[in-house]
Amino acid sequence: MAPRILVDATAVPADRGGLGRYCDGLLVALDRLGADLAIACQRADEQRYGTLAPNARIVAGPAALAHRDSRLAWEQTGLPYVAQQVAADVIHLPAYILPTRAGRPTVVTIHDVTVFAEPEIHDPVRSTYIKSATRTAARRATRLIAPSMATRDELVRLLGADPTHIDVAYHGVDHDVFHRPDEIEIKKVSDRLGLHGRPYIAYLGALEPRKNVPNLIRGWARAVSDHPDPPALVLAGSGGWDDEVDAALATVPLNLKVVRPGYLPRTSLPGFLGGALVVALPSRGEGFGLPVLEAMACGAPVLTTRRGPLPEVGGDAVAYTDPDPWGICHALSGLIEDPASRRTLSEAAYERSRQFSWKASAEAHMASYERAVAAHASPR
């Protein structure tokens, strides 16, 4: 008999972000697979998950879960109680946090371990907590899920995790949401950004050091400064804590245009990504690289780095650069001046994106849940 799974989605932030897209895509796919599913979530998400996973039992926690400290405390005591109430066979923790006394098998997703490999590119206050939570999960969880082979290998290398207890489940992409846009979608976004058809280089993500935005700004400025019709740079996404971003922007020549629209609604993303001359995501560290995959699904020519799992996602369907400004400058210049290469990348990226689905990801998660339950039932 299939196990009853309780997924803790209480850590999903209001702006969804990568964790939100992971939980949304996975839960929809698990529900469609017919999984015996219960979802713990914040009250603000109760209706959302009821719609996304209509066959699941939705358990909304107390209003205090909107506050991080209260949520962390609730996950230690309230979540095990919910697991008991819904008679869960296994608990899936998609965001590092593991109850000390869960009372049943646990599966924890470790999204990345760059906080151990490159601590200088992380918020020092938050990284202390993430390191502690990750070590605890690696030591105590029944099974771990990594979103890439690279992240699995780093878990083994840096934390000494048992490789036989780690399952790799690639993320998927919602091809209905992230699709090749039509001209109307592209025009709406271009007009909204104040570009009105002007070509642009797109970036989508948080402004934090591991995303390497300052070097992207410097590399773009060098690549287009002498161009007769220089493409703009659009830095879209939520805020961050990278102090170097403003310093890099201060060096941009006055004849170049930078647009910072902040958060873009999901419905605008196909037009934004698919309408870009190039989507540049020269990250210094990822656990998977979901923005790269989403841009590929929109048919965008993508420029990224060979760091971590990014080649697992992009394969031969994206362009690669070194993360320094001169490398980015050289790679961007080549793509800007070569429409044929961009068209080839666009087609290849879209076709490769079809290899990643939330259905396949959900099937890999189900296998991990079943292994966790079997391990818990086996005599020691």
Protein Blocks (a to p, Z undefined) as FASTA:
>chain_A
ZZdddddfklpcfklpmmlmmmmmmmmmmmmnopacdddddfklmmmmmmmmmmbccddd
dfklmpmklmmmmmmmmmmmmmmmnopabdcdfehpacfblopacddddfbfklmmmmml
pcfklmmmmmmmmmmmmmmmmbdcdfbfklmmmmmmmnopafklcccddddddfklmccd
dfklmmmmmmmnonnopacdddeddddfklommmmmmmmmmmmmmpfbdcddddeddddf
bfklmmmmmmpcfkbccddebjadfklmmmmmmmpmbdcdfbfbdfkopmmmmmmmnopa
cdddfehjlmmmnmmmbccddfbfklmmmmmmmmmmmmklmmmmmmmmmmmmmmpcfklm
mmmmmmmmmmmmmmmmpcZZ
